[in-house]
Amino acid sequence: MPWCDHDPGNSDDPPPPPPPPSLDCDVCGFLRSTYDLVLAQSSALTRVEGKIDLMAQDIGVYLKPQFNWLFEIGDKCDDPQIKSYSGSGKGLPAMGLMLAHISRMLEVLRKSNCEKEAIAAIPEHWPIKPESKRPQLVLLCAEEKEDGSLGSAKYPIAIPHYRYSNPQTTPPFIYFNKGSIQGVLVLKNNSKVIIYASTINEAKRILRAISSHIDPAYIAEFSPKIGPIAGTGFPAKTVYPKYAKYFSKGAVKRQLDWVVAFSHES
């Protein structure tokens, strides 16, 4: 009879060891899940670490360069005294200081405005009989501010057939009391000067002053139409000429020929 290590007929032999535990057991499943979770978190941390390294490299680029700057600007228009904003430094702190200087310069420009307001001056158009090219002067008026300077020039008066083709340093009038009384001066070709004054006498005064700056060939006689206009409700206020813009082609091309800024003393 052949011999073997584990003869079932030999009762003196020890029983074989039990098989290893199956991976299907609950503890093994929990351990496997924990292992997978740790592995996933480790991978995420590795990716974050890589991104931080890249960010550090980018930040380093901005921290190293040397910046030097010099800005010059006048605190007021036509002021010969120039104010300088200069500095130097490295990286982000220097960039912050440079931006602060630029911000101060923008504030200076906003306050001074250098007589270049963004006010549209468009020559008027009338349903008239003859030619279409009517030279016009658009007079832009403004209220006086508390400090004595003029504010925004947002009150226009269109003067057709302006008699001067060159800039004039003196405006047709020094001040104008606005209100709800309409004054209309009609020229020979139906061009009109339209204003709104505080009183009838004020309307006559302003229209007469304006008529002296119109080509006499277009004025038959000084007989303006003046009277209150219902529903206007314009508040009474005093305005002053600030700019004059001349359009030699009138409303045809709306091409500005010249602009002049008037001086003002409160």
Phi, psi and chi 1 to 4 in degrees:
 res  aa     phi    psi   chi1   chi2   chi3   chi4
   1 MET       -  131.5  179.2  177.2  179.4      -
   2 PRO   -70.8  148.8   22.7  -30.9      -      -
   3 TRP   -98.8  144.1 -179.4   85.9      -      -
   4 CYS  -138.7  161.8   67.2      -      -      -
   5 ASP   -65.2  -39.0  -70.8  -21.9      -      -
   6 HIS  -118.6   86.7  -57.5  -71.2      -      -
   7 ASP   -88.3  114.4 -173.5   -5.2      -      -
   8 PRO   -62.0  -21.5   20.3  -27.5      -      -
   9 GLY   -78.6  -12.5      -      -      -      -
  10 ASN   -95.7  104.6 -171.5   -7.2      -      -
  11 SER   -74.9  -11.0   59.6      -      -      -
  12 ASP   -80.5  -13.9  -67.3  -25.1      -      -
  13 ASP   -73.8  142.0  -68.1  -24.1      -      -
  14 PRO   -71.7  154.2   26.3  -34.0      -      -
  15 PRO   -70.1  150.7   26.3  -34.2      -      -
  16 PRO   -65.5  153.3   26.1  -34.4      -      -
  17 PRO   -67.5  154.6   25.4  -34.1      -      -
  18 PRO   -71.2  152.9   25.8  -33.8      -      -
  19 PRO   -67.4  156.9   26.1  -35.2      -      -
  20 PRO   -62.0  151.4   23.1  -33.3      -      -
  21 PRO   -62.3  146.2   21.9  -32.8      -      -
  22 SER   -75.8  147.2  172.1      -      -      -
  23 LEU   -70.1   -4.7  -68.0  178.0      -      -
  24 ASP   -82.4   -5.9  -66.1  -25.7      -      -
  25 CYS   -67.5  156.3   66.1      -      -      -
  26 ASP   -61.5  -42.4  -65.7  -23.0      -      -
  27 VAL   -64.6  -42.1  174.8      -      -      -
  28 CYS   -65.2  -38.6  -65.8      -      -      -
  29 GLY   -62.5  -40.6      -      -      -      -
  30 PHE   -64.3  -42.9  171.3   74.5      -      -
  31 LEU   -63.9  -40.8  -68.2  176.8      -      -
  32 ARG   -62.8  -42.4  172.7   60.3   65.3 -177.8
  33 SER   -63.8  -41.5  -62.0      -      -      -
  34 THR   -63.0  -41.4  -56.9      -      -      -
  35 TYR   -62.4  -45.8  172.9   77.6      -      -
  36 ASP   -61.9  -39.9  -67.7  -20.1      -      -
  37 LEU   -63.9  -46.2  177.5   62.1      -      -
  38 VAL   -60.9  -41.3  171.3      -      -      -
  39 LEU   -63.7  -41.4 -173.6   62.8      -      -
  40 ALA   -66.2  -43.0      -      -      -      -
  41 GLN   -65.1  -37.8  -65.7  -64.1  -32.0      -
  42 SER   -62.3  -40.7  175.4      -      -      -
  43 SER   -64.9  -40.3  177.2      -      -      -
  44 ALA   -64.9  -42.8      -      -      -      -
  45 LEU   -62.6  -36.3  -69.8  174.9      -      -
  46 THR   -64.1  -41.9  -58.8      -      -      -
  47 ARG   -64.5  -42.0  -69.0 -164.8  -61.0  -90.0
  48 VAL   -61.7  -42.8  171.4      -      -      -
  49 GLU   -60.6  -38.7 -177.1  179.5   -0.9      -
  50 GLY   -65.3  -40.5      -      -      -      -
  51 LYS   -65.5  -39.3  -68.6 -178.0  178.7  179.0
  52 ILE   -62.1  -39.2  -68.2  176.5      -      -
  53 ASP   -61.7  -42.3  -70.8  -20.1      -      -
  54 LEU   -65.5  -40.9  -67.6  175.9      -      -
  55 MET   -63.8  -39.5  -68.9  173.6   61.0      -
  56 ALA   -62.5  -38.5      -      -      -      -
  57 GLN   -64.8  -42.1  -64.9  175.7   11.6      -
  58 ASP   -64.8  -43.9  -66.4  -21.8      -      -
  59 ILE   -62.8  -37.5  -66.9  174.4      -      -
  60 GLY   -60.8  -33.5      -      -      -      -
  61 VAL   -62.1  -39.5  171.7      -      -      -
  62 TYR   -82.6  -17.2  -66.7  104.8      -      -
  63 LEU   -86.0  -16.5  -68.7  176.8      -      -
  64 LYS   -89.8  -40.8  -66.8  178.2 -178.5  178.2
  65 PRO   -63.0  152.6  -19.9   31.7      -      -
  66 GLN   -96.2  131.7  176.1   73.8   25.8      -
  67 PHE  -115.5  134.8  -66.5   94.8      -      -
  68 ASN  -133.6  134.3  -59.7  -74.6      -      -
  69 TRP  -146.5  155.0   64.3   91.6      -      -
  70 LEU  -148.7  113.9  172.6   61.2      -      -
  71 PHE  -114.2  139.8  -54.8  128.4      -      -
  72 GLU  -129.6  136.3  -65.1 -178.5  -23.0      -
  73 ILE  -157.4  148.8 -171.9  174.2      -      -
  74 GLY   -86.1  136.3      -      -      -      -
  75 ASP   -68.0  -25.4  -78.8  -13.8      -      -
  76 LYS  -135.0  156.9  -63.6 -179.3  179.8  179.4
  77 CYS   -65.9  143.7  -62.6      -      -      -
  78 ASP    58.9   23.8  -57.9  -35.5      -      -
  79 ASP   -95.6  118.4 -171.4   -8.9      -      -
  80 PRO   -67.7  -20.5   24.7  -33.3      -      -
  81 GLN   -77.5  125.0  -64.8 -176.6   -9.6      -
  82 ILE  -105.9  133.7  -59.6  -62.2      -      -
  83 LYS  -101.0  135.0 -171.2  170.4 -176.4  179.5
  84 SER  -107.7  142.6  -61.3      -      -      -
  85 TYR  -123.6  109.3  -62.7   88.1      -      -
  86 SER  -134.7  161.8   61.4      -      -      -
  87 GLY   179.2  174.0      -      -      -      -
  88 SER  -155.5  158.4   62.4      -      -      -
  89 GLY   167.1 -177.3      -      -      -      -
  90 LYS  -117.2  144.7  -72.9 -172.9  175.9 -177.8
  91 GLY    64.4 -151.2      -      -      -      -
  92 LEU   -62.9  -39.9  -66.3  177.6      -      -
  93 PRO   -59.1  -39.8  -25.2   35.8      -      -
  94 ALA   -66.7  -40.2      -      -      -      -
  95 MET   -62.8  -38.2  -66.8  176.8   65.1      -
  96 GLY   -64.2  -42.3      -      -      -      -
  97 LEU   -65.4  -40.5 -179.5   57.8      -      -
  98 MET   -63.9  -41.1 -177.7  167.3   55.3      -
  99 LEU   -65.5  -34.4  -69.8  174.4      -      -
 100 ALA   -64.4  -39.4      -      -      -      -
 101 HIS   -64.9  -42.1  -76.9  174.9      -      -
 102 ILE   -63.0  -38.9  -66.2  174.9      -      -
 103 SER   -63.0  -40.5  177.0      -      -      -
 104 ARG   -64.5  -40.2  -67.6  176.7 -165.8  170.9
 105 MET   -63.2  -41.5  -69.3  174.2   59.3      -
 106 LEU   -63.7  -36.1  -68.9  174.9      -      -
 107 GLU   -67.3  -38.8  179.5   64.7   15.1      -
 108 VAL   -62.5  -43.9  169.2      -      -      -
 109 LEU   -64.0  -37.6  -72.9  173.9      -      -
 110 ARG   -64.8  -38.2 -173.9 -170.0   68.1   81.5
 111 LYS   -76.0  -43.7  -69.8 -178.7  177.9  179.3
 112 SER   -76.1  -42.8   64.5      -      -      -
 113 ASN    62.5  -10.3 -150.4   14.8      -      -
 114 CYS    47.4   36.2  -72.2      -      -      -
 115 GLU    56.7   30.0  -52.1  -59.6  -27.0      -
 116 LYS  -124.2   65.6  -62.3 -174.2 -176.5  -63.4
 117 GLU   -74.4  149.0  -62.9 -178.9   44.6      -
 118 ALA   -86.6   63.8      -      -      -      -
 119 ILE  -109.1  124.3  -59.1  -64.2      -      -
 120 ALA   -78.5  131.1      -      -      -      -
 121 ALA  -120.1  107.4      -      -      -      -
 122 ILE  -117.2  126.0  -60.4  176.5      -      -
 123 PRO   -62.6  143.2   21.9  -32.2      -      -
 124 GLU   -80.9  162.4  -67.8 -171.3    3.8      -
 125 HIS  -126.3  136.8  168.3   75.3      -      -
 126 TRP  -125.5  151.5  -55.5  -88.0      -      -
 127 PRO   -76.9   91.3   25.0  -31.2      -      -
 128 ILE  -115.0  172.5   59.2  170.1      -      -
 129 LYS   -84.2  -60.0  -65.1  178.8  -76.7 -173.9
 130 PRO   -89.2 -129.6   30.2  -26.3      -      -
 131 GLU   -60.9  158.9   77.0  -81.4   -1.0      -
 132 SER   -99.3  -15.1   59.9      -      -      -
 133 LYS   -95.2   95.3  -63.4 -179.2 -179.6 -180.0
 134 ARG  -111.2  113.4  -91.6  161.3 -116.8   91.4
 135 PRO   -61.3  138.3   22.3  -32.4      -      -
 136 GLN  -137.0  145.5  -67.2 -176.5   50.5      -
 137 LEU  -109.7  124.4 -177.3   81.0      -      -
 138 VAL  -101.4  113.8  178.9      -      -      -
 139 LEU   -93.6  123.3 -162.4   62.1      -      -
 140 LEU  -107.4  120.3  -65.7  164.5      -      -
 141 CYS  -109.0  159.3  -58.7      -      -      -
 142 ALA  -144.3  156.0      -      -      -      -
 143 GLU   -81.5  157.2  -65.9 -178.6   79.7      -
 144 GLU   -87.2  136.0 -169.3  176.0   63.3      -
 145 LYS   -87.6  174.8  -62.1 -169.4  -66.3 -173.6
 146 GLU   -62.5  -31.4  -67.4 -177.6   -2.5      -
 147 ASP   -84.2    3.5   60.4    1.8      -      -
 148 GLY    94.3  -12.7      -      -      -      -
 149 SER   -83.7  168.9   63.3      -      -      -
 150 LEU   -92.6  143.7  -65.3 -177.3      -      -
 151 GLY   -85.0 -149.9      -      -      -      -
 152 SER   -69.9  134.1  178.4      -      -      -
 153 ALA   -85.1   82.4      -      -      -      -
 154 LYS  -115.1   16.0   54.9 -174.4  177.7 -178.7
 155 TYR  -120.5   96.0  -57.0  103.0      -      -
 156 PRO   -90.7  149.6   31.5  -33.1      -      -
 157 ILE  -132.6  121.1  -61.0  175.7      -      -
 158 ALA   -91.6  127.7      -      -      -      -
 159 ILE  -115.0  103.5  -55.8  176.0      -      -
 160 PRO   -75.6  154.4   27.1  -33.3      -      -
 161 HIS    52.3   47.0  -64.1  -68.9      -      -
 162 TYR   -58.8  132.1 -173.5   65.8      -      -
 163 ARG   -80.6  -13.1   66.4 -172.1  -59.3  174.5
 164 TYR  -109.2  131.6  -54.9  106.4      -      -
 165 SER   -93.4  -11.2   58.6      -      -      -
 166 ASN  -106.7  154.0  -63.5  -37.6      -      -
 167 PRO   -60.0  137.0  -21.8   32.1      -      -
 168 GLN  -111.7  132.9  -57.6  -65.6  -55.5      -
 169 THR   -82.1  -11.6   57.8      -      -      -
 170 THR  -110.9  126.5  -57.2      -      -      -
 171 PRO   -75.7  164.6   28.2  -34.8      -      -
 172 PRO   -60.2  -29.8  -23.7   34.3      -      -
 173 PHE  -146.3  160.7   52.0   83.8      -      -
 174 ILE   -87.5  -39.2  -57.3  -58.0      -      -
 175 TYR  -146.8  166.3   68.2   92.6      -      -
 176 PHE  -148.6  121.9  172.1   31.1      -      -
 177 ASN   -89.3  104.5  -66.4  -44.0      -      -
 178 LYS   -80.7  157.2  -72.3 -179.8   59.8   63.4
 179 GLY  -175.1 -149.7      -      -      -      -
 180 SER  -106.0    8.6  -62.0      -      -      -
 181 ILE   -91.4  117.8  -56.6  -62.1      -      -
 182 GLN   -85.5  135.0 -174.5 -172.9   64.9      -
 183 GLY  -124.5  129.1      -      -      -      -
 184 VAL  -128.0  123.1 -179.8      -      -      -
 185 LEU  -109.4  115.2  179.6   62.1      -      -
 186 VAL   -99.5  128.4 -178.2      -      -      -
 187 LEU   -90.2  176.6  -54.3 -173.8      -      -
 188 LYS   -61.0  -32.7  -73.8 -177.7  178.0 -179.1
 189 ASN   -98.8   19.5   65.2  -14.9      -      -
 190 ASN    76.6    4.8 -157.7   42.2      -      -
 191 SER   -65.5  150.4  -60.7      -      -      -
 192 LYS  -132.8  147.8  -61.1  178.3  179.5   68.3
 193 VAL  -109.9  121.0  178.9      -      -      -
 194 ILE  -121.1  126.8  -57.1  174.9      -      -
 195 ILE  -133.3  167.1   63.9  169.8      -      -
 196 TYR  -130.9  110.3  -70.0   89.1      -      -
 197 ALA  -109.2  171.2      -      -      -      -
 198 SER   -79.2  -30.9   58.0      -      -      -
 199 THR  -141.0  170.2   64.0      -      -      -
 200 ILE   -65.7  -43.3  -67.4  176.8      -      -
 201 ASN   -63.9  -36.6  -72.5  -24.7      -      -
 202 GLU   -67.5  -37.5  180.0   68.9   -2.6      -
 203 ALA   -63.9  -42.5      -      -      -      -
 204 LYS   -63.3  -43.3  -72.2 -178.6  179.4  179.3
 205 ARG   -60.3  -46.8 -178.6 -178.2   74.4   85.7
 206 ILE   -69.1  -42.9  -64.9  -59.4      -      -
 207 LEU   -66.1  -36.4  -71.5  176.2      -      -
 208 ARG   -67.0  -40.2 -173.6  173.6  -67.0  -81.2
 209 ALA   -63.9  -40.6      -      -      -      -
 210 ILE   -68.5  -37.8  -70.2  175.3      -      -
 211 SER   -61.8  -27.8   66.8      -      -      -
 212 SER   -71.0  -11.8   64.6      -      -      -
 213 HIS  -105.0    9.3  -71.1 -104.6      -      -
 214 ILE  -103.4  145.8  -64.6  175.6      -      -
 215 ASP   -54.5  120.1 -173.4  -15.3      -      -
 216 PRO   -57.8  -22.9  -22.3   32.5      -      -
 217 ALA   -64.6  -17.3      -      -      -      -
 218 TYR  -104.6    2.3  -70.1   90.7      -      -
 219 ILE  -111.7  115.3  -61.7  179.2      -      -
 220 ALA   -77.8  -54.0      -      -      -      -
 221 GLU  -158.4  159.0   60.0 -179.5    3.3      -
 222 PHE   -87.3   96.3 -177.2   75.8      -      -
 223 SER  -140.6   71.2   56.9      -      -      -
 224 PRO   -70.2  156.3   27.7  -35.2      -      -
 225 LYS   -97.4  119.7  -60.2  176.6 -178.4  178.5
 226 ILE  -131.7  136.0  -60.5  174.9      -      -
 227 GLY   177.0  162.6      -      -      -      -
 228 PRO   -70.6  147.6   25.4  -32.9      -      -
 229 ILE  -113.2  119.8  -59.6  -62.2      -      -
 230 ALA   -66.6  137.9      -      -      -      -
 231 GLY    85.8   -0.7      -      -      -      -
 232 THR   -75.8  -55.2   54.3      -      -      -
 233 GLY    62.2   31.9      -      -      -      -
 234 PHE   -69.9  129.9  -65.0  141.7      -      -
 235 PRO   -68.8  146.4   25.3  -33.2      -      -
 236 ALA   -74.5  131.8      -      -      -      -
 237 LYS  -158.8  154.4   59.2 -175.5   65.4  177.8
 238 THR  -102.8  127.9  -59.9      -      -      -
 239 VAL  -123.8  162.1  -62.4      -      -      -
 240 TYR  -132.1  143.1  -56.5   83.9      -      -
 241 PRO   -62.6  129.7  -21.1   33.0      -      -
 242 LYS  -114.5  -43.5 -171.9  173.4 -176.9  179.3
 243 TYR  -133.3  158.8  -54.6  121.4      -      -
 244 ALA  -134.8  129.9      -      -      -      -
 245 LYS  -122.0  127.9  -62.3 -174.3  176.8 -177.1
 246 TYR  -108.4  131.3 -178.7   68.1      -      -
 247 PHE  -120.9  101.7  -59.6   82.9      -      -
 248 SER   -69.4  -24.4   62.6      -      -      -
 249 LYS   -97.5    4.9  -56.3  -62.1 -177.4 -177.5
 250 GLY    63.7 -139.2      -      -      -      -
 251 ALA   -86.6    5.2      -      -      -      -
 252 VAL   -71.1  -57.9  175.2      -      -      -
 253 LYS  -109.6  -14.0  -67.0 -174.9  177.7  179.7
 254 ARG    53.6   40.9  -63.9 -179.8 -179.5  178.0
 255 GLN   -96.8  119.6 -178.0  175.8   -8.2      -
 256 LEU   -74.2  128.5  178.6   65.0      -      -
 257 ASP   -89.7  -45.6  -69.7   82.8      -      -
 258 TRP  -160.1  163.6   48.1 -100.2      -      -
 259 VAL  -138.8  141.6   58.3      -      -      -
 260 VAL  -131.0  142.1   62.2      -      -      -
 261 ALA  -106.6  128.3      -      -      -      -
 262 PHE   -89.0  146.4  -59.6  116.4      -      -
 263 SER   -77.2  154.2   59.4      -      -      -
 264 HIS  -140.8  133.2  173.0   73.0      -      -
 265 GLU  -125.8  124.8  -65.4 -178.1    3.2      -
 266 SER   -77.6      -   58.3      -      -      -
